[in-house]
Each structure stands twice: as C-alpha cells, then as structure tokens.
C-alpha cells in the first residue's frame, strides 16, 4: 500500500472518482500536506478527534458517525 501511495498515483485516481468523496484522518495527523488539495478538489475532509493514523482503531464510534453523516448529507 505504501508503494501505491508513494508511486502509484493513488491521489490522482481518488480525485478522479465520479462520485462524492470523503477523506477521514485522525486528529494527530491534522498537518497532512494533502488536506488543502483535497478540500480544493471538493473532497469532504473529516477530522476524527482523539485519533492517530487509524481512526477505526482509535475512535471507531466517531469514525462511523462521520461516515453516516456523510452518507445522510449526500444527495441521491
């Protein structure tokens, strides 16, 4: 996965998806350099409090709440 992330144009593929997109990250990663780019490209960016690299492990309840809120607010 690291190889794909670093050299596989994963971000370009993600940004080209023809659907609503969301990027979730843990609060401890709030300084990620790609956050402004994601926002500028219309990606919903969600910071999950009290988390490190993997919100699913650090704060699963708020991660799932963020996913549910995103789905609920996406037009059909």
Biopython code that builds the backbone (N, CA, C, O; Angstrom):
import numpy as np
from Bio.PDB.StructureBuilder import StructureBuilder

atoms = [
    (1, "UNK", "N", (0.820, -1.189, 0.000)),
    (1, "UNK", "CA", (0.000, 0.000, 0.000)),
    (1, "UNK", "C", (0.866, 1.256, 0.000)),
    (1, "UNK", "O", (0.547, 2.237, -0.672)),
    (2, "UNK", "N", (1.954, 1.222, 0.750)),
    (2, "UNK", "CA", (2.841, 2.386, 0.780)),
    (2, "UNK", "C", (3.412, 2.640, -0.611)),
    (2, "UNK", "O", (3.496, 3.788, -1.046)),
    (3, "UNK", "N", (3.802, 1.585, -1.305)),
    (3, "UNK", "CA", (4.325, 1.733, -2.665)),
    (3, "UNK", "C", (3.290, 2.389, -3.567)),
    (3, "UNK", "O", (3.621, 3.301, -4.324)),
    (4, "UNK", "N", (2.051, 1.940, -3.497)),
    (4, "UNK", "CA", (0.983, 2.531, -4.313)),
    (4, "UNK", "C", (0.750, 3.986, -3.931)),
    (4, "UNK", "O", (0.564, 4.845, -4.793)),
    (5, "UNK", "N", (0.762, 4.247, -2.649)),
    (5, "UNK", "CA", (0.534, 5.605, -2.180)),
    (5, "UNK", "C", (1.648, 6.549, -2.629)),
    (5, "UNK", "O", (1.391, 7.680, -3.039)),
    (6, "UNK", "N", (2.881, 6.071, -2.546)),
    (6, "UNK", "CA", (4.024, 6.915, -2.884)),
    (6, "UNK", "C", (4.271, 7.033, -4.386)),
    (6, "UNK", "O", (4.738, 8.072, -4.853)),
    (7, "UNK", "N", (3.961, 5.976, -5.151)),
    (7, "UNK", "CA", (4.355, 5.970, -6.563)),
    (7, "UNK", "C", (3.240, 5.562, -7.528)),
    (7, "UNK", "O", (3.473, 5.517, -8.735)),
    (8, "UNK", "N", (2.054, 5.269, -7.038)),
    (8, "UNK", "CA", (1.010, 4.726, -7.888)),
    (8, "UNK", "C", (-0.081, 5.700, -8.280)),
    (8, "UNK", "O", (-1.116, 5.283, -8.801)),
    (9, "UNK", "N", (0.121, 6.973, -8.046)),
    (9, "UNK", "CA", (-0.864, 7.995, -8.408)),
    (9, "UNK", "C", (-2.216, 7.733, -7.738)),
    (9, "UNK", "O", (-3.264, 7.975, -8.335)),
    (10, "UNK", "N", (-2.189, 7.241, -6.503)),
    (10, "UNK", "CA", (-3.424, 6.952, -5.783)),
    (10, "UNK", "C", (-4.263, 8.219, -5.624)),
    (10, "UNK", "O", (-5.480, 8.185, -5.803)),
    (11, "UNK", "N", (-3.621, 9.326, -5.289)),
    (11, "UNK", "CA", (-4.367, 10.573, -5.098)),
    (11, "UNK", "C", (-5.062, 10.997, -6.388)),
    (11, "UNK", "O", (-6.222, 11.409, -6.351)),
    (12, "UNK", "N", (-4.386, 10.906, -7.510)),
    (12, "UNK", "CA", (-4.998, 11.261, -8.795)),
    (12, "UNK", "C", (-6.206, 10.376, -9.074)),
    (12, "UNK", "O", (-7.239, 10.858, -9.540)),
    (13, "UNK", "N", (-6.081, 9.094, -8.794)),
    (13, "UNK", "CA", (-7.194, 8.161, -9.016)),
    (13, "UNK", "C", (-8.354, 8.482, -8.081)),
    (13, "UNK", "O", (-9.514, 8.454, -8.493)),
    (14, "UNK", "N", (-8.047, 8.783, -6.831)),
    (14, "UNK", "CA", (-9.084, 9.134, -5.866)),
    (14, "UNK", "C", (-9.813, 10.406, -6.297)),
    (14, "UNK", "O", (-11.043, 10.455, -6.283)),
    (15, "UNK", "N", (-9.060, 11.423, -6.675)),
    (15, "UNK", "CA", (-9.676, 12.691, -7.073)),
    (15, "UNK", "C", (-10.501, 12.563, -8.351)),
    (15, "UNK", "O", (-11.418, 13.354, -8.572)),
    (16, "UNK", "N", (-10.192, 11.588, -9.188)),
    (16, "UNK", "CA", (-10.916, 11.393, -10.450)),
    (16, "UNK", "C", (-12.186, 10.558, -10.294)),
    (16, "UNK", "O", (-12.933, 10.402, -11.260)),
    (17, "UNK", "N", (-12.446, 10.023, -9.115)),
    (17, "UNK", "CA", (-13.649, 9.207, -8.935)),
    (17, "UNK", "C", (-14.900, 10.035, -9.230)),
    (17, "UNK", "O", (-15.001, 11.172, -8.770)),
    (18, "UNK", "N", (-15.853, 9.490, -9.985)),
    (18, "UNK", "CA", (-17.047, 10.242, -10.376)),
    (18, "UNK", "C", (-18.182, 10.108, -9.351)),
    (18, "UNK", "O", (-19.312, 9.776, -9.706)),
    (19, "UNK", "N", (-17.871, 10.365, -8.098)),
    (19, "UNK", "CA", (-18.850, 10.232, -7.019)),
    (19, "UNK", "C", (-18.417, 11.123, -5.871)),
    (19, "UNK", "O", (-17.282, 11.599, -5.847)),
    (20, "UNK", "N", (-19.309, 11.353, -4.919)),
    (20, "UNK", "CA", (-18.879, 12.108, -3.740)),
    (20, "UNK", "C", (-17.741, 11.363, -3.038)),
    (20, "UNK", "O", (-17.760, 10.138, -2.920)),
    (21, "UNK", "N", (-16.755, 12.130, -2.578)),
    (21, "UNK", "CA", (-15.589, 11.528, -1.928)),
    (21, "UNK", "C", (-15.409, 12.134, -0.546)),
    (21, "UNK", "O", (-15.738, 13.297, -0.313)),
    (22, "UNK", "N", (-14.885, 11.333, 0.358)),
    (22, "UNK", "CA", (-14.589, 11.800, 1.700)),
    (22, "UNK", "C", (-13.237, 11.240, 2.119)),
    (22, "UNK", "O", (-12.911, 10.087, 1.836)),
    (23, "UNK", "N", (-12.467, 12.065, 2.788)),
    (23, "UNK", "CA", (-11.164, 11.660, 3.322)),
    (23, "UNK", "C", (-11.217, 11.862, 4.826)),
    (23, "UNK", "O", (-11.427, 12.980, 5.297)),
    (24, "UNK", "N", (-11.029, 10.798, 5.576)),
    (24, "UNK", "CA", (-11.021, 10.874, 7.032)),
    (24, "UNK", "C", (-9.597, 10.702, 7.537)),
    (24, "UNK", "O", (-8.810, 9.937, 6.981)),
    (25, "UNK", "N", (-9.285, 11.431, 8.604)),
    (25, "UNK", "CA", (-7.955, 11.318, 9.192)),
    (25, "UNK", "C", (-8.058, 11.567, 10.690)),
    (25, "UNK", "O", (-8.975, 12.244, 11.155)),
    (26, "UNK", "N", (-7.120, 11.022, 11.432)),
    (26, "UNK", "CA", (-7.080, 11.240, 12.871)),
    (26, "UNK", "C", (-6.540, 12.609, 13.215)),
    (26, "UNK", "O", (-5.691, 13.148, 12.505)),
    (27, "UNK", "N", (-7.027, 13.163, 14.295)),
    (27, "UNK", "CA", (-6.645, 14.497, 14.753)),
    (27, "UNK", "C", (-5.129, 14.665, 14.840)),
    (27, "UNK", "O", (-4.617, 15.751, 14.564)),
    (28, "UNK", "N", (-4.410, 13.624, 15.212)),
    (28, "UNK", "CA", (-2.953, 13.720, 15.325)),
    (28, "UNK", "C", (-2.284, 13.890, 13.967)),
    (28, "UNK", "O", (-1.095, 14.202, 13.900)),
    (29, "UNK", "N", (-3.026, 13.689, 12.891)),
    (29, "UNK", "CA", (-2.486, 13.870, 11.537)),
    (29, "UNK", "C", (-3.036, 15.136, 10.879)),
    (29, "UNK", "O", (-3.112, 15.213, 9.653)),
    (30, "UNK", "N", (-3.414, 16.115, 11.677)),
    (30, "UNK", "CA", (-4.020, 17.339, 11.153)),
    (30, "UNK", "C", (-3.072, 18.155, 10.277)),
    (30, "UNK", "O", (-3.511, 19.081, 9.594)),
    (31, "UNK", "N", (-1.801, 17.832, 10.285)),
    (31, "UNK", "CA", (-0.844, 18.592, 9.477)),
    (31, "UNK", "C", (-0.544, 17.910, 8.141)),
    (31, "UNK", "O", (0.438, 18.259, 7.486)),
    (32, "UNK", "N", (-1.363, 16.951, 7.729)),
    (32, "UNK", "CA", (-1.131, 16.290, 6.438)),
    (32, "UNK", "C", (-1.058, 17.323, 5.316)),
    (32, "UNK", "O", (-1.898, 18.218, 5.230)),
    (33, "UNK", "N", (-0.070, 17.194, 4.481)),
    (33, "UNK", "CA", (0.154, 18.198, 3.434)),
    (33, "UNK", "C", (-0.892, 18.165, 2.327)),
    (33, "UNK", "O", (-1.030, 19.144, 1.594)),
    (34, "UNK", "N", (-1.629, 17.075, 2.185)),
    (34, "UNK", "CA", (-2.593, 16.990, 1.080)),
    (34, "UNK", "C", (-3.990, 17.489, 1.453)),
    (34, "UNK", "O", (-4.866, 17.500, 0.588)),
    (35, "UNK", "N", (-4.235, 17.895, 2.680)),
    (35, "UNK", "CA", (-5.569, 18.343, 3.076)),
    (35, "UNK", "C", (-6.056, 19.555, 2.282)),
    (35, "UNK", "O", (-7.206, 19.551, 1.843)),
    (36, "UNK", "N", (-5.243, 20.589, 2.075)),
    (36, "UNK", "CA", (-5.716, 21.718, 1.265)),
    (36, "UNK", "C", (-6.075, 21.311, -0.168)),
    (36, "UNK", "O", (-7.050, 21.811, -0.729)),
    (37, "UNK", "N", (-5.296, 20.413, -0.755)),
    (37, "UNK", "CA", (-5.579, 19.939, -2.114)),
    (37, "UNK", "C", (-6.903, 19.195, -2.150)),
    (37, "UNK", "O", (-7.712, 19.403, -3.055)),
    (38, "UNK", "N", (-7.123, 18.340, -1.182)),
    (38, "UNK", "CA", (-8.375, 17.583, -1.131)),
    (38, "UNK", "C", (-9.568, 18.533, -1.032)),
    (38, "UNK", "O", (-10.546, 18.386, -1.765)),
    (39, "UNK", "N", (-9.485, 19.497, -0.131)),
    (39, "UNK", "CA", (-10.587, 20.461, 0.023)),
    (39, "UNK", "C", (-10.812, 21.244, -1.268)),
    (39, "UNK", "O", (-11.953, 21.445, -1.686)),
    (40, "UNK", "N", (-9.726, 21.683, -1.896)),
    (40, "UNK", "CA", (-9.834, 22.457, -3.140)),
    (40, "UNK", "C", (-10.468, 21.648, -4.263)),
    (40, "UNK", "O", (-11.066, 22.218, -5.175)),
    (41, "UNK", "N", (-10.345, 20.337, -4.204)),
    (41, "UNK", "CA", (-10.921, 19.462, -5.236)),
    (41, "UNK", "C", (-12.331, 19.002, -4.875)),
    (41, "UNK", "O", (-12.885, 18.128, -5.543)),
    (42, "UNK", "N", (-12.915, 19.579, -3.829)),
    (42, "UNK", "CA", (-14.289, 19.258, -3.468)),
    (42, "UNK", "C", (-14.472, 17.997, -2.651)),
    (42, "UNK", "O", (-15.584, 17.482, -2.544)),
    (43, "UNK", "N", (-13.395, 17.496, -2.077)),
    (43, "UNK", "CA", (-13.480, 16.299, -1.242)),
    (43, "UNK", "C", (-13.919, 16.715, 0.160)),
    (43, "UNK", "O", (-13.385, 17.669, 0.726)),
    (44, "UNK", "N", (-14.877, 16.008, 0.706)),
    (44, "UNK", "CA", (-15.266, 16.247, 2.087)),
    (44, "UNK", "C", (-14.133, 15.718, 2.965)),
    (44, "UNK", "O", (-13.747, 14.554, 2.860)),
    (45, "UNK", "N", (-13.609, 16.577, 3.827)),
    (45, "UNK", "CA", (-12.495, 16.210, 4.698)),
    (45, "UNK", "C", (-13.022, 16.163, 6.131)),
    (45, "UNK", "O", (-13.613, 17.130, 6.611)),
    (46, "UNK", "N", (-12.807, 15.040, 6.807)),
    (46, "UNK", "CA", (-13.327, 14.858, 8.157)),
    (46, "UNK", "C", (-12.206, 14.484, 9.116)),
    (46, "UNK", "O", (-11.553, 13.453, 8.959)),
    (47, "UNK", "N", (-11.997, 15.332, 10.099)),
    (47, "UNK", "CA", (-11.021, 15.044, 11.156)),
    (47, "UNK", "C", (-11.733, 14.308, 12.284)),
    (47, "UNK", "O", (-12.772, 14.756, 12.769)),
    (48, "UNK", "N", (-11.178, 13.196, 12.689)),
    (48, "UNK", "CA", (-11.744, 12.406, 13.769)),
    (48, "UNK", "C", (-10.943, 12.694, 15.046)),
    (48, "UNK", "O", (-9.745, 12.417, 15.105)),
    (49, "UNK", "N", (-11.609, 13.252, 16.065)),
    (49, "UNK", "CA", (-10.904, 13.621, 17.298)),
    (49, "UNK", "C", (-10.315, 12.419, 18.034)),
    (49, "UNK", "O", (-10.776, 11.285, 17.906)),
    (50, "UNK", "N", (-9.281, 12.721, 18.805)),
    (50, "UNK", "CA", (-8.647, 11.733, 19.684)),
    (50, "UNK", "C", (-8.167, 10.507, 18.920)),
    (50, "UNK", "O", (-8.344, 9.376, 19.372)),
    (51, "UNK", "N", (-7.559, 10.736, 17.759)),
    (51, "UNK", "CA", (-7.106, 9.632, 16.909)),
    (51, "UNK", "C", (-5.712, 9.881, 16.388)),
    (51, "UNK", "O", (-5.241, 11.013, 16.276)),
    (52, "UNK", "N", (-5.070, 8.764, 16.072)),
    (52, "UNK", "CA", (-3.810, 8.791, 15.370)),
    (52, "UNK", "C", (-4.032, 8.440, 13.911)),
    (52, "UNK", "O", (-4.932, 8.975, 13.264)),
    (53, "UNK", "N", (-3.220, 7.553, 13.404)),
    (53, "UNK", "CA", (-3.221, 7.218, 11.978)),
    (53, "UNK", "C", (-4.451, 6.418, 11.549)),
    (53, "UNK", "O", (-4.885, 6.530, 10.403)),
    (54, "UNK", "N", (-5.011, 5.624, 12.436)),
    (54, "UNK", "CA", (-6.110, 4.731, 12.042)),
    (54, "UNK", "C", (-7.335, 5.005, 12.922)),
    (54, "UNK", "O", (-7.471, 4.411, 13.991)),
    (55, "UNK", "N", (-8.234, 5.906, 12.477)),
    (55, "UNK", "CA", (-9.415, 6.233, 13.276)),
    (55, "UNK", "C", (-10.283, 5.024, 13.620)),
    (55, "UNK", "O", (-10.923, 5.012, 14.672)),
    (56, "UNK", "N", (-10.318, 4.020, 12.764)),
    (56, "UNK", "CA", (-11.130, 2.839, 13.036)),
    (56, "UNK", "C", (-10.719, 2.168, 14.348)),
    (56, "UNK", "O", (-11.562, 1.607, 15.049)),
    (57, "UNK", "N", (-9.445, 2.223, 14.676)),
    (57, "UNK", "CA", (-8.966, 1.624, 15.926)),
    (57, "UNK", "C", (-9.037, 2.610, 17.091)),
    (57, "UNK", "O", (-9.388, 2.233, 18.209)),
    (58, "UNK", "N", (-8.704, 3.869, 16.827)),
    (58, "UNK", "CA", (-8.585, 4.853, 17.905)),
    (58, "UNK", "C", (-9.929, 5.411, 18.367)),
    (58, "UNK", "O", (-10.117, 5.667, 19.556)),
    (59, "UNK", "N", (-10.855, 5.600, 17.447)),
    (59, "UNK", "CA", (-12.143, 6.196, 17.793)),
    (59, "UNK", "C", (-13.213, 5.709, 16.816)),
    (59, "UNK", "O", (-13.752, 6.497, 16.039)),
    (60, "UNK", "N", (-13.518, 4.417, 16.855)),
    (60, "UNK", "CA", (-14.436, 3.857, 15.856)),
    (60, "UNK", "C", (-15.829, 4.474, 15.871)),
    (60, "UNK", "O", (-16.437, 4.645, 14.813)),
    (61, "UNK", "N", (-16.342, 4.809, 17.042)),
    (61, "UNK", "CA", (-17.699, 5.363, 17.099)),
    (61, "UNK", "C", (-17.799, 6.671, 16.311)),
    (61, "UNK", "O", (-18.750, 6.874, 15.556)),
    (62, "UNK", "N", (-16.814, 7.556, 16.489)),
    (62, "UNK", "CA", (-16.862, 8.828, 15.759)),
    (62, "UNK", "C", (-16.531, 8.651, 14.281)),
    (62, "UNK", "O", (-17.029, 9.402, 13.442)),
    (63, "UNK", "N", (-15.701, 7.671, 13.954)),
    (63, "UNK", "CA", (-15.425, 7.406, 12.545)),
    (63, "UNK", "C", (-16.707, 6.962, 11.839)),
    (63, "UNK", "O", (-17.048, 7.484, 10.777)),
    (64, "UNK", "N", (-17.416, 5.995, 12.431)),
    (64, "UNK", "CA", (-18.658, 5.522, 11.818)),
    (64, "UNK", "C", (-19.711, 6.617, 11.793)),
    (64, "UNK", "O", (-20.499, 6.680, 10.850)),
    (65, "UNK", "N", (-19.750, 7.487, 12.808)),
    (65, "UNK", "CA", (-20.686, 8.610, 12.815)),
    (65, "UNK", "C", (-20.364, 9.544, 11.648)),
    (65, "UNK", "O", (-21.274, 10.037, 10.982)),
    (66, "UNK", "N", (-19.091, 9.787, 11.398)),
    (66, "UNK", "CA", (-18.687, 10.626, 10.269)),
    (66, "UNK", "C", (-19.106, 10.034, 8.937)),
    (66, "UNK", "O", (-19.548, 10.758, 8.045)),
    (67, "UNK", "N", (-18.970, 8.724, 8.795)),
    (67, "UNK", "CA", (-19.405, 8.062, 7.562)),
    (67, "UNK", "C", (-20.922, 8.180, 7.408)),
    (67, "UNK", "O", (-21.419, 8.508, 6.331)),
    (68, "UNK", "N", (-21.652, 7.911, 8.494)),
    (68, "UNK", "CA", (-23.118, 8.001, 8.439)),
    (68, "UNK", "C", (-23.572, 9.409, 8.101)),
    (68, "UNK", "O", (-24.478, 9.581, 7.285)),
    (69, "UNK", "N", (-22.962, 10.426, 8.711)),
    (69, "UNK", "CA", (-23.323, 11.804, 8.413)),
    (69, "UNK", "C", (-23.040, 12.162, 6.963)),
    (69, "UNK", "O", (-23.822, 12.869, 6.328)),
    (70, "UNK", "N", (-21.935, 11.680, 6.449)),
    (70, "UNK", "CA", (-21.591, 11.950, 5.062)),
    (70, "UNK", "C", (-22.607, 11.331, 4.110)),
    (70, "UNK", "O", (-23.042, 11.974, 3.155)),
    (71, "UNK", "N", (-22.983, 10.087, 4.371)),
    (71, "UNK", "CA", (-23.967, 9.413, 3.516)),
    (71, "UNK", "C", (-25.313, 10.127, 3.595)),
    (71, "UNK", "O", (-25.976, 10.334, 2.578)),
    (72, "UNK", "N", (-25.713, 10.501, 4.818)),
    (72, "UNK", "CA", (-27.004, 11.159, 5.014)),
    (72, "UNK", "C", (-27.084, 12.512, 4.314)),
    (72, "UNK", "O", (-28.164, 12.931, 3.896)),
    (73, "UNK", "N", (-25.961, 13.190, 4.185)),
    (73, "UNK", "CA", (-25.980, 14.526, 3.588)),
    (73, "UNK", "C", (-25.659, 14.528, 2.099)),
    (73, "UNK", "O", (-25.599, 15.587, 1.474)),
    (74, "UNK", "N", (-25.453, 13.347, 1.535)),
    (74, "UNK", "CA", (-25.167, 13.259, 0.104)),
    (74, "UNK", "C", (-26.472, 13.119, -0.676)),
    (74, "UNK", "O", (-27.264, 12.216, -0.410)),
    (75, "UNK", "N", (-26.693, 14.013, -1.638)),
    (75, "UNK", "CA", (-27.938, 13.913, -2.413)),
    (75, "UNK", "C", (-28.016, 12.573, -3.152)),
    (75, "UNK", "O", (-26.994, 12.014, -3.551)),
    (76, "UNK", "N", (-29.242, 12.066, -3.328)),
    (76, "UNK", "CA", (-29.401, 10.787, -4.029)),
    (76, "UNK", "C", (-28.962, 10.847, -5.482)),
    (76, "UNK", "O", (-29.039, 9.845, -6.193)),
]
sb = StructureBuilder()
sb.init_structure("model")
sb.init_model(0)
sb.init_chain("A")
sb.init_seg("    ")
for serial, (resi, resn, name, xyz) in enumerate(atoms, 1):
    if name == "N":
        sb.init_residue(resn, " ", resi, " ")
    sb.init_atom(name, np.array(xyz, "f"), 0.0, 1.0, " ", f" {name:<3s}", serial, name[0])
structure = sb.get_structure()
